[in-house]
Each structure stands twice: as structure tokens, then as C-alpha cells.
Amino acid sequence: MEKEALAAIESGESKEEPAVVTAVDPIDDTKDDEDFDLLTLPESTHTLLFTEPIHSKAFLFSLAIASLSIMCLILALTNKVVTLDGMREIPGNVGHTVKIAQFASIFIALLMEEEIPTGLCLLRHIPKNYFKSKFPNLKYYKFVASCSLRILMGYIFLVSVMLLLMMADNVLDIFFDFIALQFLQQLDDVAFNLARMGVFSKSLREATTKKYFRIEFKKEVNKAERSRKISFFLKTLYFVNLIALLGALIQVTSSQSRGDYQCKSINVIIKDEVWEESIVQVPGKDVEEMVLIYPYFNGMYNQDGSSHDGRPVYVEQNKFDNTPFDTTSPDELNIGVKVPAQIKYCKSIRAWVFTHEHIRKSTRDDSDCPWLLRSEETDVYDIEEVQGSWQVWAGVISRTDVDIVCNECSDDADCNLNGVCKKDGKCECFDDVEGVQFIGSHCEVRIEDACKTIYGEEYNDTWSVALLGWGQGVFQEYDRPVYVYRGGHPLINDSESDAVFL
């Protein structure tokens, strides 16, 4: 009857509605539900680790693929860890596009990572008795080891992705490295498909087409509560992994914003540049023209905890003890307050700049970034990465060299082997090594005992190194010792005051 109905419909002679076609292709909704509740072994070389004998070619092939995947993932992981060097390889900061890519990649990684849920799902749905009823000749402990291997590889992948994101400073690098890690994790699937096509050997093709991969495991319908627990467990695991990855990345980005991964203290050396008629505008006073000697601003600059345009601000420190300037004055009318210079980044001109609150290039200079020195145009977040010469204002724009060195140390070699690098990243210089004392942020200045007292050429006047009280070392400025007059010069009145010679 159905054939006649179809023929009548095709010839156009039937007067009945073509709805009878639906009887030919019935839809069985219950069949889809049943298929959804079925579970089969994954088509992966990991499965061959428990379906094949230990001494078989298929087992050794699978073991080699698993070892290769783990080795490559561990190499990628250790490469990140070894180069961390105290987390200094993490970029000082990154742009907004990179941060968006970093957080988006976390969600992508959890969606693409399938080894962890696959391994857990197999362990939860196939208990030992059920496994033995289907495969009486196979070892359950090998099945558990194979699933555990999947879970291990999944977490190695996630940790590698996390380190990759923490150290990334480029959007394309994130996605390229991410694809490479994903390929390493999927080597078992690729190798299995190639083996099934007979690319490697006949025995491998036979191992990948055995009945094990066609046997179906039905979920126990009489234990709906167990299924709900499994589903809740997997959802909870995804949530925990997500929170852990997001928490780690948020911690890193917050530290980057605070400048924690950048040098906290730098030493700045400006070459011998002089501006004869600098414009000094002190609040409450008339504009003055003064001689500005740029090397006077040489010395230590420390982060003050603030930021400007997404980069830390470095503030000039006192020259004799490298502490912040005292911003208070006992008599503000007669005794001025010392205002430190700053080095910061200005996004408007895309450069790191040297500025001073009271010094301007001109009385007409009302820009939001009144620079006195500026670097080449750059987008780097770490001032140590600034390259090239700087532009300096000395009435007109000219070029000069500015040397910037981090005052922190990582080993004794950074202290020129003249001191010990402490855990706080500072050098502790040796006080007396064969009659030599060392000072400076990197113990680079030598003071021999024979040079602690010097004599003038003309009058044979005497000068000696000034010492701080209570055994605190040598009095110094600009990381150089200060010599105090002791006597012998006819033009210096001893009774008035000591004379300091630098």
C-alpha cells in the first residue's frame, strides 16, 4: 500500500493529500533519548592502553604517543617556569586588547579542554563490576590508569595555558601559542585516526577497529539520582577550574597595574646638559630665570605607588641617603620646600618623560605633559625597555643620552661581587676587604683606606671621608663619598664652619 501511494503521488494521479509521506519516514523520539544515554569508549590511543596487551605493538605505540604529548606539554610548562626568574619575565603591564584576549582565552581553554571531563566521566559511569561484565578479559586498573592519564594531561594543559597568558604581551602570540598547546593535547586523537586508516601498520589498524569501540554502556536508568550527582560534579569541577584560572589572572593583572613586575628603584644618569635660562614657576612667587644643570637631578628614583597613563611614576630621592624629600617646611615663607623631579609616561606624546612641577619650557607652556626630557616614541610599560637617545630642552630641542639602571639585584654578580644580594633585592656592600670599602647601589664605588684622607696640592690641606654616626657607614651624595675639611688651608676659616668637598 505504501509503494502504491508513493507511485500515485509521483505520477500526480492521487487525490489524497501528500501527508501520507510521513508514514514512510516515522520519527522515533525515544530512540534519540536512548542513544543519548549510551556511552562508548573514546576513539583515542589512550584507550589502547587498557584494551591491548602490554607487550603488543599497539600498546607500545599508544605509550609512545602519550609520552610524547606529556613531554611536549611539560617542556612548554617548564620553559615558562624556568624563565620566570622570580616572576620578572611577566610583562610590567599590557594593553587592554591583550587583557581582553587573556580573559577570553580562559573560557576558550575550558571549552576546548576535553581530557579532564572525559576521564572523569568514564570513571564515574563505568564502575568495576560493569566494566568486567563487558570486558572480562581486560584489567580494570589499566582502565583507571588510562583515565587518570587523561586527567593529568588536562591539568598540565590548563597550567601551561595559565602561564602562557600570564607572560603574554601580544594578542596574536596568545592565540598562536594556544593553538600549539591544543595540538599537543590532541596528538592521541590524530594518531588513532591515522592508525585506523592503516598508515602505520596492519596490526595497529586491527587494534583500532576491534569490537571494544563498538560496545555501548547504558546509563543506569534506575539510578537517576546518581546521574544528577555526576552532572553536578562535572559542573562544579568546571566552576572550580574557572575560578582558579580567573583568580590567578586577576592577581597578575592587579599586580601589573601596581607596577609589581617592574623595577621599584632606578638609578638615572643624565649627561652634562645645561639650560641657561630655565623658567621656574614657584606658586606664590614671580617667574624666575635660573640656570638648570640637568646632572643635578642624577641619582635614585623610586616608585611612589602612583601611576600615570598605566605606568608607574618614579620620584627623585634625596642624594645623601636615598630617602624621599621632606615635603614640609618650618617656615614656608622663607624656607622653600624641596620638590622632587619625576619620570613618568605621557600617553599624549607616547613617550617616557622627565618633568619637574616648577620648571617649564616657557611661560606659554600649558600642556598636560610639560616635559624637559623625553624618550623616543614608545608603548613599552617597563622603563628599562626604553631604547635610543632622549630629547632634551635647553632653550631648543637637542638630543642626549640618559642611562637608566635598575637598583635591584638578583644575585651577587649584580653587586659586582663587592657585596651580597639580599632577599629584598638590595646589595649589602662589604665594609672592609683587604683595606677597601665599597659603596653605591651596586657596590660599584671603591674607597681604599689610603684614599680616605686626601691632601691639597698647593697648601697640603687635609680632607677626610665623612662618617655617619653610630657606625652607619660613609656619608655620601650621588653614590660618592663626601670629604670634610680638616685643616691646613690658609683661605678657610676653621672657626666658622667645615667645608665639604665632593
Solvent accessible surface area in square Angstrom, and as a share of the most:
residue,aa,sasa,rsa
1,M,185,0.83
2,E,102,0.46
3,K,171,0.73
4,E,118,0.53
5,A,33,0.26
6,L,61,0.30
7,A,58,0.45
8,A,31,0.24
9,I,53,0.27
10,E,149,0.67
11,S,68,0.44
12,G,62,0.59
13,E,140,0.63
14,S,41,0.26
15,K,201,0.85
16,E,122,0.55
17,E,130,0.58
18,P,80,0.51
19,A,68,0.53
20,V,59,0.34
21,V,67,0.39
22,T,100,0.58
23,A,66,0.51
24,V,71,0.41
25,D,107,0.56
26,P,102,0.64
27,I,147,0.75
28,D,77,0.40
29,D,97,0.50
30,T,86,0.50
31,K,114,0.48
32,D,93,0.48
33,D,91,0.47
34,E,108,0.49
35,D,72,0.37
36,F,159,0.66
37,D,51,0.26
38,L,41,0.21
39,L,33,0.16
40,T,60,0.35
41,L,3,0.02
42,P,30,0.19
43,E,85,0.38
44,S,1,0.01
45,T,0,0.00
46,H,0,0.00
47,T,1,0.01
48,L,0,0.00
49,L,16,0.08
50,F,4,0.02
51,T,5,0.03
52,E,11,0.05
53,P,84,0.53
54,I,85,0.43
55,H,170,0.76
56,S,28,0.18
57,K,119,0.50
58,A,5,0.04
59,F,25,0.10
60,L,99,0.49
61,F,35,0.15
62,S,0,0.00
63,L,83,0.42
64,A,59,0.45
65,I,25,0.13
66,A,3,0.02
67,S,58,0.37
68,L,79,0.39
69,S,0,0.00
70,I,32,0.16
71,M,102,0.45
72,C,30,0.18
73,L,0,0.00
74,I,71,0.36
75,L,105,0.52
76,A,29,0.23
77,L,35,0.17
78,T,56,0.32
79,N,86,0.44
80,K,45,0.19
81,V,75,0.43
82,V,117,0.67
83,T,61,0.35
84,L,23,0.12
85,D,93,0.48
86,G,67,0.65
87,M,69,0.31
88,R,107,0.39
89,E,94,0.42
90,I,2,0.01
91,P,23,0.15
92,G,7,0.07
93,N,13,0.07
94,V,8,0.05
95,G,25,0.24
96,H,148,0.66
97,T,94,0.55
98,V,11,0.06
99,K,40,0.17
100,I,122,0.62
101,A,8,0.06
102,Q,2,0.01
103,F,58,0.24
104,A,42,0.33
105,S,1,0.00
106,I,1,0.01
107,F,101,0.42
108,I,66,0.33
109,A,0,0.00
110,L,12,0.06
111,L,146,0.73
112,M,75,0.34
113,E,6,0.03
114,E,80,0.36
115,E,4,0.02
116,I,3,0.02
117,P,27,0.17
118,T,35,0.20
119,G,0,0.00
120,L,27,0.14
121,C,31,0.19
122,L,5,0.03
123,L,48,0.24
124,R,85,0.31
125,H,30,0.13
126,I,0,0.00
127,P,47,0.30
128,K,118,0.50
129,N,128,0.66
130,Y,49,0.19
131,F,0,0.00
132,K,71,0.30
133,S,81,0.52
134,K,72,0.31
135,F,4,0.02
136,P,90,0.57
137,N,137,0.70
138,L,16,0.08
139,K,111,0.47
140,Y,39,0.15
141,Y,140,0.53
142,K,26,0.11
143,F,0,0.00
144,V,52,0.30
145,A,60,0.46
146,S,3,0.02
147,C,1,0.00
148,S,52,0.34
149,L,32,0.16
150,R,12,0.04
151,I,33,0.17
152,L,95,0.47
153,M,0,0.00
154,G,0,0.00
155,Y,79,0.30
156,I,19,0.10
157,F,0,0.00
158,L,6,0.03
159,V,71,0.41
160,S,3,0.02
161,V,2,0.01
162,M,14,0.06
163,L,19,0.09
164,L,7,0.03
165,L,1,0.00
166,M,16,0.07
167,M,29,0.13
168,A,9,0.07
169,D,90,0.46
170,N,64,0.33
171,V,45,0.26
172,L,111,0.55
173,D,68,0.35
174,I,0,0.00
175,F,73,0.30
176,F,125,0.52
177,D,58,0.30
178,F,9,0.04
179,I,110,0.56
180,A,54,0.42
181,L,13,0.06
182,Q,10,0.04
183,F,111,0.46
184,L,33,0.16
185,Q,2,0.01
186,Q,62,0.28
187,L,27,0.14
188,D,0,0.00
189,D,39,0.20
190,V,64,0.37
191,A,7,0.05
192,F,0,0.00
193,N,77,0.39
194,L,62,0.31
195,A,0,0.00
196,R,71,0.26
197,M,129,0.57
198,G,33,0.32
199,V,90,0.52
200,F,93,0.39
201,S,30,0.19
202,K,157,0.67
203,S,50,0.32
204,L,6,0.03
205,R,120,0.44
206,E,88,0.40
207,A,4,0.03
208,T,0,0.00
209,T,52,0.30
210,K,79,0.34
211,K,123,0.52
212,Y,35,0.13
213,F,15,0.06
214,R,159,0.58
215,I,40,0.20
216,E,79,0.35
217,F,2,0.01
218,K,134,0.57
219,K,59,0.25
220,E,70,0.32
221,V,132,0.76
222,N,123,0.63
223,K,99,0.42
224,A,54,0.42
225,E,91,0.41
226,R,89,0.32
227,S,42,0.27
228,R,144,0.52
229,K,117,0.50
230,I,5,0.02
231,S,47,0.31
232,F,145,0.61
233,F,77,0.32
234,L,34,0.17
235,K,140,0.59
236,T,53,0.31
237,L,32,0.16
238,Y,82,0.31
239,F,122,0.51
240,V,81,0.47
241,N,17,0.09
242,L,37,0.19
243,I,88,0.45
244,A,62,0.48
245,L,18,0.09
246,L,34,0.17
247,G,38,0.36
248,A,39,0.30
249,L,0,0.00
250,I,92,0.47
251,Q,106,0.47
252,V,8,0.05
253,T,16,0.09
254,S,42,0.27
255,S,6,0.04
256,Q,2,0.01
257,S,64,0.41
258,R,134,0.49
259,G,1,0.01
260,D,53,0.27
261,Y,30,0.11
262,Q,4,0.02
263,C,0,0.00
264,K,87,0.37
265,S,17,0.11
266,I,0,0.00
267,N,25,0.13
268,V,1,0.01
269,I,76,0.39
270,I,4,0.02
271,K,84,0.36
272,D,128,0.66
273,E,39,0.18
274,V,66,0.38
275,W,12,0.04
276,E,114,0.51
277,E,106,0.48
278,S,1,0.01
279,I,20,0.10
280,V,17,0.10
281,Q,60,0.27
282,V,46,0.27
283,P,101,0.63
284,G,90,0.87
285,K,123,0.52
286,D,124,0.64
287,V,73,0.42
288,E,82,0.37
289,E,115,0.51
290,M,95,0.42
291,V,86,0.50
292,L,13,0.06
293,I,54,0.27
294,Y,0,0.00
295,P,26,0.16
296,Y,137,0.52
297,F,27,0.11
298,N,23,0.12
299,G,10,0.10
300,M,28,0.12
301,Y,0,0.00
302,N,38,0.19
303,Q,29,0.13
304,D,80,0.42
305,G,74,0.71
306,S,53,0.34
307,S,68,0.44
308,H,61,0.27
309,D,58,0.30
310,G,39,0.37
311,R,17,0.06
312,P,7,0.04
313,V,8,0.05
314,Y,0,0.00
315,V,18,0.11
316,E,8,0.03
317,Q,7,0.03
318,N,23,0.12
319,K,33,0.14
320,F,92,0.39
321,D,64,0.33
322,N,52,0.27
323,T,57,0.33
324,P,98,0.62
325,F,31,0.13
326,D,97,0.50
327,T,96,0.56
328,T,99,0.57
329,S,19,0.12
330,P,129,0.81
331,D,50,0.26
332,E,137,0.61
333,L,158,0.78
334,N,126,0.65
335,I,92,0.47
336,G,58,0.56
337,V,53,0.31
338,K,139,0.59
339,V,37,0.21
340,P,26,0.16
341,A,0,0.00
342,Q,62,0.27
343,I,2,0.01
344,K,32,0.14
345,Y,3,0.01
346,C,2,0.01
347,K,138,0.58
348,S,76,0.49
349,I,47,0.24
350,R,98,0.36
351,A,1,0.01
352,W,0,0.00
353,V,0,0.00
354,F,4,0.02
355,T,9,0.05
356,H,21,0.10
357,E,110,0.49
358,H,24,0.11
359,I,13,0.07
360,R,55,0.20
361,K,33,0.14
362,S,28,0.18
363,T,83,0.48
364,R,200,0.73
365,D,25,0.13
366,D,134,0.70
367,S,58,0.37
368,D,117,0.60
369,C,4,0.02
370,P,18,0.11
371,W,18,0.06
372,L,0,0.00
373,L,1,0.00
374,R,61,0.22
375,S,6,0.04
376,E,77,0.35
377,E,121,0.54
378,T,23,0.13
379,D,81,0.42
380,V,41,0.24
381,Y,45,0.17
382,D,18,0.09
383,I,2,0.01
384,E,70,0.32
385,E,100,0.45
386,V,26,0.15
387,Q,151,0.67
388,G,58,0.56
389,S,31,0.20
390,W,7,0.02
391,Q,40,0.18
392,V,0,0.00
393,W,50,0.18
394,A,31,0.24
395,G,37,0.36
396,V,106,0.61
397,I,83,0.42
398,S,45,0.29
399,R,118,0.43
400,T,9,0.05
401,D,75,0.39
402,V,22,0.12
403,D,62,0.32
404,I,34,0.17
405,V,78,0.45
406,C,14,0.08
407,N,10,0.05
408,E,48,0.22
409,C,14,0.08
410,S,82,0.53
411,D,74,0.38
412,D,62,0.32
413,A,65,0.50
414,D,56,0.29
415,C,0,0.00
416,N,77,0.39
417,L,130,0.65
418,N,30,0.16
419,G,2,0.02
420,V,60,0.35
421,C,26,0.15
422,K,90,0.38
423,K,213,0.90
424,D,101,0.52
425,G,11,0.11
426,K,134,0.57
427,C,24,0.14
428,E,101,0.45
429,C,30,0.18
430,F,75,0.31
431,D,106,0.55
432,D,102,0.53
433,V,63,0.36
434,E,171,0.77
435,G,23,0.23
436,V,16,0.09
437,Q,19,0.09
438,F,14,0.06
439,I,10,0.05
440,G,15,0.14
441,S,21,0.14
442,H,29,0.13
443,C,0,0.00
444,E,77,0.34
445,V,19,0.11
446,R,140,0.51
447,I,5,0.03
448,E,73,0.33
449,D,80,0.41
450,A,89,0.69
451,C,62,0.37
452,K,58,0.25
453,T,52,0.30
454,I,56,0.28
455,Y,133,0.51
456,G,22,0.21
457,E,182,0.82
458,E,137,0.62
459,Y,86,0.33
460,N,103,0.53
461,D,8,0.04
462,T,36,0.21
463,W,29,0.10
464,S,19,0.12
465,V,10,0.06
466,A,14,0.11
467,L,127,0.63
468,L,68,0.34
469,G,47,0.46
470,W,243,0.85
471,G,80,0.77
472,Q,125,0.56
473,G,29,0.28
474,V,5,0.03
475,F,57,0.24
476,Q,41,0.18
477,E,48,0.21
478,Y,75,0.29
479,D,19,0.10
480,R,130,0.47
481,P,21,0.13
482,V,2,0.01
483,Y,27,0.10
484,V,18,0.10
485,Y,9,0.04
486,R,137,0.50
487,G,14,0.14
488,G,53,0.51
489,H,40,0.18
490,P,88,0.56
491,L,146,0.72
492,I,43,0.22
493,N,76,0.39
494,D,93,0.48
495,S,100,0.65
496,E,134,0.60
497,S,73,0.47
498,D,93,0.48
499,A,30,0.23
500,V,93,0.53
501,F,102,0.42
502,L,127,0.63
